[in-house]
Amino acid sequence: MIKLTTNGGFSLLEAMVALTIFSGAIIALYGWYDAVLSSMIRAEERLEVITFSKNFNSYVVMMNLRQESSGEYRSNGFLARWNAKLIEGKKEGRTLIGALGHYRLGLYRIEALVFDEESGRDIEVLITRSVGYEGVRLPSTGL
């Protein structure tokens, strides 16, 4: 009589099924990793743009828009080409007690196209408002 002996190993079919399941799990894990990495890169780029926009806003606040209505601003690898347009006519400034102030004021709408200097691609359009001024009266010293 022939006696069949069995090895304690896996059959070829079992090994192929295990390899297929393992491969599917690795592919899913890689896809998840790729999605997380892409999200982190986008979040980092967005944070850089937010920082740039805050710096640009500080730059615009320091300017007198009555004298300069367009220009370029560079910072952290970004370039903004901006122009300002008067949207609220020139008005006389007032002091806290209602007397005429020393400045004539105007409200400006500032539109800036932000580019990545390295790649040259458009990143965002920033829109803000700021006050432009013109000195029209000399302050009295009261002496």
Secondary structure in CASP SS format (residue, H / E / C, confidence):
PFRMAT SS
TARGET T0000
AUTHOR 0000-0000-0000
METHOD secondary structure of the structure
MODEL  1
M C 1.00
I C 1.00
K C 1.00
L C 1.00
T C 1.00
T C 1.00
N C 1.00
G C 1.00
G C 1.00
F C 1.00
S C 1.00
L H 1.00
L H 1.00
E H 1.00
A H 1.00
M H 1.00
V H 1.00
A H 1.00
L H 1.00
T H 1.00
I H 1.00
F H 1.00
S H 1.00
G H 1.00
A H 1.00
I H 1.00
I H 1.00
A H 1.00
L H 1.00
Y H 1.00
G H 1.00
W H 1.00
Y H 1.00
D H 1.00
A H 1.00
V H 1.00
L H 1.00
S H 1.00
S H 1.00
M H 1.00
I H 1.00
R H 1.00
A H 1.00
E H 1.00
E H 1.00
R H 1.00
L H 1.00
E H 1.00
V H 1.00
I H 1.00
T H 1.00
F H 1.00
S H 1.00
K H 1.00
N H 1.00
F H 1.00
N H 1.00
S H 1.00
Y H 1.00
V H 1.00
V H 1.00
M C 1.00
M C 1.00
N C 1.00
L C 1.00
R C 1.00
Q C 1.00
E C 1.00
S C 1.00
S E 1.00
G E 1.00
E E 1.00
Y E 1.00
R E 1.00
S E 1.00
N C 1.00
G C 1.00
F E 1.00
L E 1.00
A E 1.00
R E 1.00
W E 1.00
N E 1.00
A E 1.00
K E 1.00
L E 1.00
I E 1.00
E E 1.00
G E 1.00
K E 1.00
K E 1.00
E E 1.00
G E 1.00
R E 1.00
T C 1.00
L C 1.00
I C 1.00
G C 1.00
A C 1.00
L E 1.00
G E 1.00
H E 1.00
Y E 1.00
R E 1.00
L E 1.00
G E 1.00
L E 1.00
Y E 1.00
R E 1.00
I E 1.00
E E 1.00
A E 1.00
L E 1.00
V E 1.00
F E 1.00
D E 1.00
E C 1.00
E C 1.00
S C 1.00
G C 1.00
R C 1.00
D E 1.00
I E 1.00
E E 1.00
V E 1.00
L E 1.00
I E 1.00
T E 1.00
R E 1.00
S E 1.00
V E 1.00
G E 1.00
Y E 1.00
E E 1.00
G E 1.00
V C 1.00
R C 1.00
L C 1.00
P C 1.00
S C 1.00
T C 1.00
G C 1.00
L C 1.00
END
